[in-house]
Amino acid sequence: MVVLPDVKRDCEKCGKPMVVKTSRRGPFLACTGYPECKNTKHLDKQGNVVETPTVEGEACAECGAPMVVKTGRRGPFLACGAYPKCKSARPLPKA
């Protein structure tokens, strides 16, 4: 039996409470205002919210928003922080 973490947090987009749900990728926070508000947050195994890191100096070539690091089935990549308005993505720069 999986024990879900107890997290008390309000949605920053609509102000409604968020609840812990599970998916095949693990627990996450979801807004109770769904389907009007589709805000979600990733959780680690201890129940802490995992913030999406931005990359300093990297801006979207299409809209100018800061790029954020996302993880897909092929590994990490850069995606536009203005998603879903802008769907620009590119590989991570070599360090």
C-alpha positions in Angstrom: 0.0 0.0 0.0 1.3 3.4 -1.0 1.2 6.2 1.7 0.6 9.6 0.1 2.3 12.6 1.7 0.0 15.1 3.5 0.6 18.5 1.8 -1.6 21.6 2.5 -1.2 24.2 -0.2 -3.5 26.5 -2.1 -3.4 26.9 -5.9 -1.5 30.1 -6.9 -3.6 30.4 -10.0 -7.2 30.2 -8.6 -6.8 30.0 -4.8 -8.6 26.7 -4.4 -7.0 24.0 -2.2 -4.7 21.4 -3.9 -4.9 17.7 -3.3 -2.3 14.9 -3.6 -3.0 12.5 -6.5 -0.9 9.7 -8.0 0.1 8.8 -11.5 2.5 6.3 -13.0 5.3 8.8 -12.4 4.5 9.2 -8.7 2.6 11.6 -6.5 1.7 15.2 -7.5 -0.5 18.1 -6.4 -3.6 18.9 -8.4 -6.0 21.8 -8.1 -9.5 20.9 -6.9 -10.8 23.5 -9.4 -10.2 21.0 -12.3 -11.3 21.2 -15.2 -11.4 25.0 -15.0 -8.0 25.2 -13.4 -5.4 22.6 -14.6 -2.6 23.7 -12.3 -0.3 20.8 -11.0 3.0 20.5 -9.1 5.4 17.6 -9.0 6.2 16.1 -5.6 9.3 14.2 -4.5 9.0 11.0 -2.3 9.0 13.1 0.9 6.1 15.2 -0.3 8.1 18.4 -1.1 7.1 20.4 -4.1 9.7 20.1 -6.9 10.2 23.5 -8.5 11.0 23.6 -12.2 14.5 25.2 -12.5 15.2 28.0 -15.0 18.5 28.3 -16.9 20.2 31.6 -16.5 20.8 33.5 -19.7 18.6 31.2 -21.8 15.6 32.8 -23.4 13.0 31.4 -25.8 13.9 32.3 -29.4 10.2 32.6 -30.3 8.7 34.6 -27.4 11.6 35.7 -25.1 10.3 33.9 -22.0 12.9 32.1 -19.7 13.6 28.5 -20.6 13.0 25.8 -18.0 14.5 22.3 -17.6 12.0 19.5 -18.3 12.5 15.8 -18.3 11.1 13.5 -21.1 11.5 9.9 -22.0 14.8 10.8 -23.8 16.1 12.8 -20.8 16.3 16.4 -19.8 15.7 19.2 -22.3 14.9 23.0 -22.4 11.3 24.1 -22.9 9.7 27.5 -23.0 8.5 28.7 -19.6 5.4 30.2 -21.3 4.0 26.8 -22.2 1.2 26.1 -23.4 1.1 29.5 -25.2 4.6 28.8 -26.7 5.7 25.2 -27.4 9.3 25.9 -28.2 11.9 23.3 -27.0 15.5 22.5 -27.6 18.3 20.3 -26.3 20.2 21.3 -23.1 23.4 23.3 -23.9 26.6 21.4 -23.4 28.3 22.4 -20.1 
